[in-house]
């Protein structure tokens, strides 16, 4: 049943929920990278659904069509954004994560129902970064399904700047792009983990923590960010420039965007980068450094190369070829230009996806 939160409930929960405030893992604590036997990813939300989608297998990674709907009057929704449902297996032990929540709760909830997703299996939640098309459906999702989740469910959010207010457009004509509201999470009794360092998630996955900037990649134009807290909404980050410290709106560098990764036995890393604003090459390098695993089995998700100039795109894809992943599965903001470039340079590695598809890695 959907839970409704009125103002009185909200204030009561906010004042009485110290146990659910943000928790920072120790920045210097080393982590033991887990290994799993199998991983499946159900695409709950992406920008398009292909009714002619054909199952395929690339380097042992299998894709399956969405299940057929029982009601012809209903269809999967598609919107600019991403949401993934990940199930992993190690021997007899299983874990389930949900990574990102699409743009709207209406679209997300519709697809969860039509795809037959079992919310009761979820062990942890992940938000990759502070863009509305990745957290927009979260609060509506919690309003409907919070009671089905573990009492102590945790939301792994990257760093403090994932709560910052963001703006689209150019200076002088900014349009509001929203902020992830921690007050709403507190009210719904969701503990928030700031992954400002690598951390193991639910015993099976790990997040990279902040993506190190070591390549020639750059954050392509996207949003601007305001480092400020206003009436409890926004972020309280102590960053590096006077403009940030004064709460001015500055170009967004996605300082604490993080990727979710799995180490598949005898295969290597599956790196899930929901947008990859810091660069897919930087993300791979950080995942390798954090895990000590060099082999990249699969790159999955949005790579934010849709707005890339041609020369820049060719350079990135050329360097990506030297990374030599077994499989590349572009979604969301990767861009048709990126798909075309991979199709040209390393077609044997390309596996396309669609809203509702299921991808399987490992035995």
BAMAR-244215 format. One record per residue (C-alpha): x, y, z; residue in one letter; residue number from 1. Coordinates in steps of 0.001 Angstrom, whole numbers, always signed. Example, Ala and Ser with C-alpha at 12.3 -4.5 7.8 and 13.67 -1.06 7.14 Angstrom:
<nodes>
<east = +12300, north = -4500, up = +7800, res = A, n = 1> .
<east = +13670, north = -1060, up = +7140, res = S, n = 2> .
</nodes>
This chain:
<nodes>
<east = +0, north = +0, up = +0, res = X, n = 1> .
<east = +1224, north = +3498, up = -802, res = X, n = 2> .
<east = +2416, north = +5433, up = +2205, res = X, n = 3> .
<east = +1442, north = +9092, up = +2406, res = X, n = 4> .
<east = +3450, north = +11542, up = +4470, res = X, n = 5> .
<east = +1744, north = +14732, up = +5627, res = X, n = 6> .
<east = +3595, north = +17722, up = +7054, res = X, n = 7> .
<east = +3130, north = +16627, up = +10673, res = X, n = 8> .
<east = +4535, north = +13167, up = +9951, res = X, n = 9> .
<east = +7402, north = +14707, up = +8007, res = X, n = 10> .
<east = +8432, north = +17043, up = +10841, res = X, n = 11> .
<east = +8053, north = +14341, up = +13459, res = X, n = 12> .
<east = +10156, north = +11894, up = +11497, res = X, n = 13> .
<east = +12764, north = +14538, up = +10701, res = X, n = 14> .
<east = +13260, north = +15452, up = +14359, res = X, n = 15> .
<east = +13269, north = +11888, up = +15667, res = X, n = 16> .
<east = +15364, north = +10085, up = +13113, res = X, n = 17> .
<east = +18975, north = +10682, up = +14110, res = X, n = 18> .
<east = +19686, north = +7032, up = +13345, res = X, n = 19> .
<east = +18856, north = +7646, up = +9723, res = X, n = 20> .
<east = +21103, north = +10652, up = +9122, res = X, n = 21> .
<east = +23982, north = +10429, up = +6655, res = X, n = 22> .
<east = +26796, north = +8078, up = +7578, res = X, n = 23> .
<east = +30302, north = +8519, up = +6212, res = X, n = 24> .
<east = +32467, north = +5424, up = +5881, res = X, n = 25> .
<east = +36060, north = +5824, up = +7019, res = X, n = 26> .
<east = +37900, north = +7474, up = +4153, res = X, n = 27> .
<east = +41081, north = +5417, up = +4515, res = X, n = 28> .
<east = +39543, north = +2040, up = +5348, res = X, n = 29> .
<east = +40646, north = -678, up = +2894, res = X, n = 30> .
<east = +37949, north = -2954, up = +1503, res = X, n = 31> .
<east = +37986, north = -6610, up = +520, res = X, n = 32> .
<east = +36583, north = -6903, up = -2997, res = X, n = 33> .
<east = +33923, north = -9636, up = -3168, res = X, n = 34> .
<east = +33615, north = -12100, up = -6038, res = X, n = 35> .
<east = +30290, north = -13385, up = -7336, res = X, n = 36> .
<east = +29436, north = -16234, up = -9684, res = X, n = 37> .
<east = +26624, north = -14604, up = -11584, res = X, n = 38> .
<east = +24988, north = -11235, up = -12161, res = X, n = 39> .
<east = +21793, north = -10272, up = -13946, res = X, n = 40> .
<east = +20653, north = -6741, up = -14742, res = X, n = 41> .
<east = +17046, north = -5924, up = -15562, res = X, n = 42> .
<east = +16717, north = -2543, up = -17278, res = X, n = 43> .
<east = +13775, north = -955, up = -15475, res = X, n = 44> .
<east = +14031, north = +2347, up = -17302, res = X, n = 45> .
<east = +15930, north = +3691, up = -20281, res = X, n = 46> .
<east = +15228, north = +6143, up = -23061, res = X, n = 47> .
<east = +13683, north = +3734, up = -25561, res = X, n = 48> .
<east = +12002, north = +357, up = -25906, res = X, n = 49> .
<east = +12549, north = -1699, up = -29036, res = X, n = 50> .
<east = +9589, north = -3975, up = -29703, res = X, n = 51> .
<east = +11731, north = -5822, up = -32256, res = X, n = 52> .
<east = +14584, north = -6365, up = -29808, res = X, n = 53> .
<east = +16381, north = -9622, up = -30531, res = X, n = 54> .
<east = +18100, north = -11710, up = -27864, res = X, n = 55> .
<east = +21842, north = -11926, up = -28355, res = X, n = 56> .
<east = +25006, north = -13302, up = -26770, res = X, n = 57> .
<east = +28356, north = -11491, up = -26821, res = X, n = 58> .
<east = +31398, north = -12972, up = -25055, res = X, n = 59> .
<east = +29096, north = -15116, up = -22941, res = X, n = 60> .
<east = +26900, north = -12196, up = -21874, res = X, n = 61> .
<east = +23281, north = -12949, up = -22717, res = X, n = 62> .
<east = +20474, north = -10496, up = -23379, res = X, n = 63> .
<east = +16797, north = -11388, up = -23206, res = X, n = 64> .
<east = +13658, north = -9639, up = -24375, res = X, n = 65> .
<east = +11277, north = -8049, up = -21889, res = X, n = 66> .
<east = +8472, north = -10393, up = -20842, res = X, n = 67> .
<east = +5257, north = -10191, up = -22816, res = X, n = 68> .
<east = +2560, north = -8151, up = -21114, res = X, n = 69> .
<east = -716, north = -9765, up = -20122, res = X, n = 70> .
<east = -2668, north = -6571, up = -20798, res = X, n = 71> .
<east = -2301, north = -5224, up = -24344, res = X, n = 72> .
<east = -3531, north = -1805, up = -23174, res = X, n = 73> .
<east = -430, north = -1276, up = -21063, res = X, n = 74> .
<east = +3136, north = -747, up = -22216, res = X, n = 75> .
<east = +6535, north = -121, up = -20741, res = X, n = 76> .
<east = +7274, north = +3564, up = -20258, res = X, n = 77> .
<east = +10460, north = +5170, up = -21549, res = X, n = 78> .
<east = +11946, north = +8436, up = -20404, res = X, n = 79> .
<east = +15239, north = +10273, up = -20243, res = X, n = 80> .
<east = +16876, north = +8553, up = -17301, res = X, n = 81> .
<east = +18035, north = +5176, up = -16066, res = X, n = 82> .
<east = +17045, north = +2572, up = -13499, res = X, n = 83> .
<east = +18536, north = -901, up = -13075, res = X, n = 84> .
<east = +17622, north = -3939, up = -10949, res = X, n = 85> .
<east = +20679, north = -6098, up = -10258, res = X, n = 86> .
<east = +20648, north = -9646, up = -8872, res = X, n = 87> .
<east = +23904, north = -11395, up = -7973, res = X, n = 88> .
<east = +24642, north = -14939, up = -6875, res = X, n = 89> .
<east = +27579, north = -16449, up = -4979, res = X, n = 90> .
<east = +27103, north = -20153, up = -4364, res = X, n = 91> .
<east = +23716, north = -20274, up = -2601, res = X, n = 92> .
<east = +23848, north = -16649, up = -1456, res = X, n = 93> .
<east = +21939, north = -14009, up = -3431, res = X, n = 94> .
<east = +21821, north = -10237, up = -3214, res = X, n = 95> .
<east = +19735, north = -7620, up = -5015, res = X, n = 96> .
<east = +20465, north = -3941, up = -5611, res = X, n = 97> .
<east = +18550, north = -1185, up = -7304, res = X, n = 98> .
<east = +20720, north = +1413, up = -9030, res = X, n = 99> .
<east = +19058, north = +4738, up = -9903, res = X, n = 100> .
<east = +15352, north = +5494, up = -10213, res = X, n = 101> .
<east = +14639, north = +7179, up = -13544, res = X, n = 102> .
<east = +13052, north = +10574, up = -14084, res = X, n = 103> .
<east = +9535, north = +10003, up = -12723, res = X, n = 104> .
<east = +7992, north = +7634, up = -10241, res = X, n = 105> .
<east = +5014, north = +7135, up = -12570, res = X, n = 106> .
<east = +7179, north = +5615, up = -15271, res = X, n = 107> .
<east = +9295, north = +3616, up = -12847, res = X, n = 108> .
<east = +6359, north = +2152, up = -10909, res = X, n = 109> .
<east = +4597, north = +1226, up = -14141, res = X, n = 110> .
<east = +7634, north = -701, up = -15365, res = X, n = 111> .
<east = +8279, north = -2413, up = -12046, res = X, n = 112> .
<east = +4751, north = -3788, up = -12145, res = X, n = 113> .
<east = +4824, north = -4840, up = -15793, res = X, n = 114> .
<east = +8243, north = -6488, up = -15467, res = X, n = 115> .
<east = +7219, north = -8422, up = -12360, res = X, n = 116> .
<east = +10121, north = -7150, up = -10273, res = X, n = 117> .
<east = +10179, north = -8461, up = -6694, res = X, n = 118> .
<east = +10948, north = -5429, up = -4535, res = X, n = 119> .
<east = +11078, north = -7623, up = -1406, res = X, n = 120> .
<east = +14387, north = -9054, up = -2584, res = X, n = 121> .
<east = +16187, north = -5688, up = -2556, res = X, n = 122> .
<east = +19059, north = -5445, up = -66, res = X, n = 123> .
<east = +20374, north = -1954, up = -861, res = X, n = 124> .
<east = +19737, north = +1105, up = -3016, res = X, n = 125> .
<east = +22240, north = +3170, up = -5006, res = X, n = 126> .
<east = +22037, north = +6661, up = -6519, res = X, n = 127> .
<east = +24914, north = +7261, up = -8908, res = X, n = 128> .
<east = +24869, north = +11065, up = -8899, res = X, n = 129> .
<east = +22710, north = +14096, up = -8244, res = X, n = 130> .
<east = +20867, north = +14447, up = -11554, res = X, n = 131> .
<east = +17089, north = +14359, up = -11479, res = X, n = 132> .
<east = +16884, north = +11800, up = -14293, res = X, n = 133> .
<east = +18573, north = +9348, up = -11913, res = X, n = 134> .
<east = +16831, north = +10134, up = -8622, res = X, n = 135> .
<east = +13518, north = +11657, up = -9764, res = X, n = 136> .
<east = +11525, north = +8464, up = -9196, res = X, n = 137> .
<east = +13099, north = +7655, up = -5818, res = X, n = 138> .
<east = +10681, north = +9287, up = -3384, res = X, n = 139> .
<east = +7599, north = +7974, up = -5201, res = X, n = 140> .
<east = +9223, north = +4533, up = -5245, res = X, n = 141> .
<east = +9758, north = +4724, up = -1470, res = X, n = 142> .
<east = +6227, north = +5965, up = -877, res = X, n = 143> .
<east = +4883, north = +2812, up = -2489, res = X, n = 144> .
<east = +7453, north = +206, up = -1523, res = X, n = 145> .
<east = +9216, north = +1335, up = +1670, res = X, n = 146> .
<east = +7382, north = -1251, up = +3764, res = X, n = 147> .
<east = +8621, north = -4018, up = +1426, res = X, n = 148> .
<east = +12270, north = -3016, up = +1898, res = X, n = 149> .
<east = +14470, north = -3991, up = +4861, res = X, n = 150> .
<east = +13948, north = -1862, up = +7958, res = X, n = 151> .
<east = +17607, north = -825, up = +7853, res = X, n = 152> .
<east = +17847, north = -357, up = +4080, res = X, n = 153> .
<east = +20715, north = +1881, up = +3008, res = X, n = 154> .
<east = +20982, north = +4293, up = +106, res = X, n = 155> .
<east = +24516, north = +4675, up = -1251, res = X, n = 156> .
<east = +24689, north = +8149, up = -2748, res = X, n = 157> .
<east = +28242, north = +8995, up = -3664, res = X, n = 158> .
<east = +29482, north = +12161, up = -1979, res = X, n = 159> .
<east = +27916, north = +15162, up = -303, res = X, n = 160> .
<east = +27718, north = +17092, up = -3566, res = X, n = 161> .
<east = +25122, north = +14607, up = -4823, res = X, n = 162> .
<east = +22688, north = +16548, up = -2602, res = X, n = 163> .
<east = +23574, north = +19915, up = -4153, res = X, n = 164> .
<east = +20995, north = +21947, up = -6045, res = X, n = 165> .
<east = +21533, north = +21759, up = -9804, res = X, n = 166> .
<east = +20579, north = +24059, up = -12632, res = X, n = 167> .
<east = +20355, north = +23615, up = -16391, res = X, n = 168> .
<east = +20919, north = +26263, up = -19034, res = X, n = 169> .
<east = +23421, north = +29085, up = -19295, res = X, n = 170> .
<east = +24194, north = +31737, up = -16652, res = X, n = 171> .
<east = +21499, north = +34365, up = -16698, res = X, n = 172> .
<east = +18870, north = +31872, up = -17868, res = X, n = 173> .
<east = +19218, north = +29036, up = -15378, res = X, n = 174> .
<east = +16331, north = +26578, up = -15064, res = X, n = 175> .
<east = +15817, north = +24622, up = -11856, res = X, n = 176> .
<east = +16969, north = +20983, up = -12128, res = X, n = 177> .
<east = +16188, north = +20015, up = -8547, res = X, n = 178> .
<east = +18075, north = +18449, up = -5659, res = X, n = 179> .
<east = +18000, north = +15111, up = -3894, res = X, n = 180> .
<east = +16234, north = +15969, up = -625, res = X, n = 181> .
<east = +17762, north = +14204, up = +2377, res = X, n = 182> .
<east = +14868, north = +15419, up = +4545, res = X, n = 183> .
<east = +12513, north = +13241, up = +2469, res = X, n = 184> .
<east = +14851, north = +10270, up = +2947, res = X, n = 185> .
<east = +14948, north = +10813, up = +6703, res = X, n = 186> .
<east = +11153, north = +10995, up = +6782, res = X, n = 187> .
<east = +10994, north = +7638, up = +5024, res = X, n = 188> .
<east = +13573, north = +6132, up = +7378, res = X, n = 189> .
<east = +16228, north = +5485, up = +4763, res = X, n = 190> .
<east = +19819, north = +5586, up = +6001, res = X, n = 191> .
<east = +22147, north = +7386, up = +3619, res = X, n = 192> .
<east = +25741, north = +6311, up = +3111, res = X, n = 193> .
<east = +28120, north = +8860, up = +1635, res = X, n = 194> .
<east = +30499, north = +6789, up = -448, res = X, n = 195> .
<east = +33305, north = +9320, up = -417, res = X, n = 196> .
<east = +35596, north = +6306, up = -414, res = X, n = 197> .
<east = +35194, north = +2842, up = -1963, res = X, n = 198> .
<east = +32800, north = +651, up = -1, res = X, n = 199> .
<east = +31342, north = -2854, up = -332, res = X, n = 200> .
<east = +27589, north = -2874, up = -956, res = X, n = 201> .
<east = +25444, north = -5753, up = +368, res = X, n = 202> .
<east = +28446, north = -8057, up = +442, res = X, n = 203> .
<east = +28477, north = -8622, up = -3333, res = X, n = 204> .
<east = +29178, north = -5292, up = -5054, res = X, n = 205> .
<east = +31464, north = -2344, up = -4471, res = X, n = 206> .
<east = +31372, north = +1309, up = -5404, res = X, n = 207> .
<east = +34418, north = +3084, up = -6740, res = X, n = 208> .
<east = +34031, north = +6122, up = -4544, res = X, n = 209> .
<east = +34964, north = +9380, up = -6315, res = X, n = 210> .
<east = +36276, north = +8851, up = -9853, res = X, n = 211> .
<east = +39885, north = +10001, up = -10139, res = X, n = 212> .
<east = +40615, north = +12298, up = -13086, res = X, n = 213> .
<east = +43779, north = +10806, up = -14603, res = X, n = 214> .
<east = +43082, north = +10807, up = -18360, res = X, n = 215> .
<east = +42514, north = +13564, up = -20891, res = X, n = 216> .
<east = +38737, north = +13172, up = -20511, res = X, n = 217> .
<east = +36693, north = +16125, up = -19380, res = X, n = 218> .
<east = +33195, north = +16700, up = -18056, res = X, n = 219> .
<east = +31187, north = +17536, up = -21140, res = X, n = 220> .
<east = +28700, north = +20421, up = -20796, res = X, n = 221> .
<east = +25699, north = +19363, up = -18731, res = X, n = 222> .
<east = +24553, north = +21224, up = -15598, res = X, n = 223> .
<east = +25658, north = +23824, up = -13085, res = X, n = 224> .
<east = +25725, north = +23265, up = -9343, res = X, n = 225> .
<east = +25169, north = +25357, up = -6224, res = X, n = 226> .
<east = +27223, north = +24442, up = -3158, res = X, n = 227> .
<east = +24818, north = +25708, up = -533, res = X, n = 228> .
<east = +22215, north = +24604, up = +2003, res = X, n = 229> .
<east = +18919, north = +26502, up = +2086, res = X, n = 230> .
<east = +16214, north = +25561, up = +4583, res = X, n = 231> .
<east = +17608, north = +22040, up = +4779, res = X, n = 232> .
<east = +17700, north = +21503, up = +1011, res = X, n = 233> .
<east = +21026, north = +21275, up = -777, res = X, n = 234> .
<east = +24538, north = +20304, up = +219, res = X, n = 235> .
<east = +26937, north = +21344, up = +2911, res = X, n = 236> .
<east = +30185, north = +20556, up = +1125, res = X, n = 237> .
<east = +33529, north = +22130, up = +1923, res = X, n = 238> .
<east = +35157, north = +22183, up = -1487, res = X, n = 239> .
<east = +37968, north = +23965, up = -3218, res = X, n = 240> .
<east = +37102, north = +27325, up = -4757, res = X, n = 241> .
<east = +35893, north = +30606, up = -3242, res = X, n = 242> .
<east = +32863, north = +30502, up = -5547, res = X, n = 243> .
<east = +31872, north = +27093, up = -4196, res = X, n = 244> .
<east = +32399, north = +28121, up = -607, res = X, n = 245> .
<east = +30228, north = +31192, up = -1179, res = X, n = 246> .
<east = +27431, north = +29079, up = -2595, res = X, n = 247> .
<east = +27675, north = +30475, up = -6108, res = X, n = 248> .
<east = +26412, north = +28524, up = -9102, res = X, n = 249> .
<east = +29386, north = +27001, up = -10919, res = X, n = 250> .
<east = +29939, north = +24410, up = -13682, res = X, n = 251> .
<east = +29263, north = +20906, up = -12379, res = X, n = 252> .
<east = +32297, north = +18620, up = -12151, res = X, n = 253> .
<east = +30382, north = +15757, up = -10458, res = X, n = 254> .
<east = +33032, north = +15505, up = -7798, res = X, n = 255> .
<east = +31575, north = +12436, up = -6109, res = X, n = 256> .
<east = +29761, north = +10571, up = -8833, res = X, n = 257> .
<east = +30541, north = +6890, up = -8378, res = X, n = 258> .
<east = +30183, north = +3625, up = -10286, res = X, n = 259> .
<east = +28792, north = +309, up = -9032, res = X, n = 260> .
<east = +30966, north = -2720, up = -9810, res = X, n = 261> .
<east = +30933, north = -6507, up = -9534, res = X, n = 262> .
<east = +33851, north = -8902, up = -9808, res = X, n = 263> .
<east = +32596, north = -11959, up = -11705, res = X, n = 264> .
<east = +34515, north = -15177, up = -11045, res = X, n = 265> .
<east = +36856, north = -16080, up = -13931, res = X, n = 266> .
<east = +35496, north = -13143, up = -15975, res = X, n = 267> .
<east = +36597, north = -9850, up = -14441, res = X, n = 268> .
<east = +34856, north = -6605, up = -13538, res = X, n = 269> .
<east = +31391, north = -5501, up = -14598, res = X, n = 270> .
<east = +31452, north = -1711, up = -14271, res = X, n = 271> .
<east = +28054, north = -4, up = -14132, res = X, n = 272> .
<east = +28401, north = +3702, up = -14815, res = X, n = 273> .
<east = +24998, north = +5341, up = -14921, res = X, n = 274> .
<east = +26232, north = +8500, up = -16659, res = X, n = 275> .
<east = +30000, north = +8537, up = -16333, res = X, n = 276> .
<east = +30380, north = +12320, up = -16411, res = X, n = 277> .
<east = +33942, north = +11936, up = -15104, res = X, n = 278> .
<east = +34784, north = +9836, up = -18158, res = X, n = 279> .
<east = +34469, north = +6149, up = -18935, res = X, n = 280> .
<east = +38267, north = +5757, up = -19070, res = X, n = 281> .
<east = +38681, north = +7445, up = -15686, res = X, n = 282> .
<east = +35923, north = +5229, up = -14301, res = X, n = 283> .
<east = +37636, north = +2061, up = -15557, res = X, n = 284> .
<east = +40976, north = +3188, up = -14144, res = X, n = 285> .
<east = +39434, north = +3877, up = -10732, res = X, n = 286> .
<east = +37590, north = +541, up = -10674, res = X, n = 287> .
<east = +40838, north = -1252, up = -11477, res = X, n = 288> .
<east = +42772, north = +630, up = -8810, res = X, n = 289> .
<east = +40144, north = +68, up = -6125, res = X, n = 290> .
<east = +39725, north = -3644, up = -6856, res = X, n = 291> .
<east = +43186, north = -4700, up = -7972, res = X, n = 292> .
<east = +41453, north = -6469, up = -10870, res = X, n = 293> .
<east = +42733, north = -5500, up = -14314, res = X, n = 294> .
<east = +40357, north = -7486, up = -16503, res = X, n = 295> .
<east = +37231, north = -5592, up = -17567, res = X, n = 296> .
<east = +34509, north = -8049, up = -18496, res = X, n = 297> .
<east = +31771, north = -5530, up = -19271, res = X, n = 298> .
<east = +31039, north = -1811, up = -19316, res = X, n = 299> .
<east = +27346, north = -1127, up = -18750, res = X, n = 300> .
<east = +25252, north = +2043, up = -18624, res = X, n = 301> .
<east = +25480, north = +5657, up = -19682, res = X, n = 302> .
<east = +28855, north = +6996, up = -20817, res = X, n = 303> .
<east = +27764, north = +10615, up = -21489, res = X, n = 304> .
<east = +29332, north = +10781, up = -24928, res = X, n = 305> .
<east = +26172, north = +11868, up = -26746, res = X, n = 306> .
<east = +27310, north = +15532, up = -26688, res = X, n = 307> .
<east = +30954, north = +14675, up = -27512, res = X, n = 308> .
<east = +32645, north = +16389, up = -30484, res = X, n = 309> .
<east = +33724, north = +13924, up = -33177, res = X, n = 310> .
<east = +37462, north = +14167, up = -32554, res = X, n = 311> .
<east = +37010, north = +13773, up = -28801, res = X, n = 312> .
<east = +34715, north = +10775, up = -29297, res = X, n = 313> .
<east = +37172, north = +9054, up = -31628, res = X, n = 314> .
<east = +39966, north = +9561, up = -29120, res = X, n = 315> .
<east = +37962, north = +8108, up = -26218, res = X, n = 316> .
<east = +36746, north = +5105, up = -28208, res = X, n = 317> .
<east = +40274, north = +4497, up = -29465, res = X, n = 318> .
<east = +41597, north = +4428, up = -25898, res = X, n = 319> .
<east = +38652, north = +2277, up = -24855, res = X, n = 320> .
<east = +39731, north = -306, up = -27421, res = X, n = 321> .
<east = +43055, north = -653, up = -25596, res = X, n = 322> .
<east = +41130, north = -1303, up = -22346, res = X, n = 323> .
<east = +39817, north = -4367, up = -24202, res = X, n = 324> .
<east = +36543, north = -5044, up = -22371, res = X, n = 325> .
<east = +34786, north = -8237, up = -23409, res = X, n = 326> .
<east = +31452, north = -6463, up = -23814, res = X, n = 327> .
<east = +30237, north = -2844, up = -24100, res = X, n = 328> .
<east = +26559, north = -2238, up = -23321, res = X, n = 329> .
<east = +25669, north = +1429, up = -23888, res = X, n = 330> .
<east = +22512, north = +2927, up = -22384, res = X, n = 331> .
<east = +20937, north = +6291, up = -21601, res = X, n = 332> .
<east = +23326, north = +9172, up = -22405, res = X, n = 333> .
<east = +25977, north = +7149, up = -24265, res = X, n = 334> .
<east = +24737, north = +8545, up = -27577, res = X, n = 335> .
<east = +24080, north = +7101, up = -31012, res = X, n = 336> .
<east = +27426, north = +8594, up = -32046, res = X, n = 337> .
<east = +29161, north = +6388, up = -29475, res = X, n = 338> .
<east = +27228, north = +3306, up = -30596, res = X, n = 339> .
<east = +28176, north = +4003, up = -34209, res = X, n = 340> .
<east = +31844, north = +4441, up = -33275, res = X, n = 341> .
<east = +31971, north = +1162, up = -31339, res = X, n = 342> .
<east = +30124, north = -583, up = -34165, res = X, n = 343> .
<east = +32847, north = +631, up = -36525, res = X, n = 344> .
<east = +35942, north = +49, up = -34374, res = X, n = 345> .
<east = +35080, north = -3039, up = -32282, res = X, n = 346> .
<east = +31708, north = -4422, up = -33432, res = X, n = 347> .
<east = +32331, north = -7829, up = -31844, res = X, n = 348> .
<east = +32116, north = -6203, up = -28386, res = X, n = 349> .
<east = +28869, north = -4271, up = -28800, res = X, n = 350> .
<east = +25683, north = -5527, up = -27140, res = X, n = 351> .
<east = +22624, north = -3314, up = -27373, res = X, n = 352> .
<east = +19935, north = -3116, up = -24738, res = X, n = 353> .
<east = +16414, north = -1759, up = -24344, res = X, n = 354> .
<east = +13965, north = -878, up = -21580, res = X, n = 355> .
<east = +12837, north = -4132, up = -19997, res = X, n = 356> .
<east = +15740, north = -6250, up = -21264, res = X, n = 357> .
<east = +17602, north = -8642, up = -18970, res = X, n = 358> .
<east = +21370, north = -9060, up = -19182, res = X, n = 359> .
<east = +23190, north = -12025, up = -17622, res = X, n = 360> .
<east = +26899, north = -12239, up = -16761, res = X, n = 361> .
<east = +28729, north = -15342, up = -15508, res = X, n = 362> .
<east = +27789, north = -19000, up = -15333, res = X, n = 363> .
</nodes>
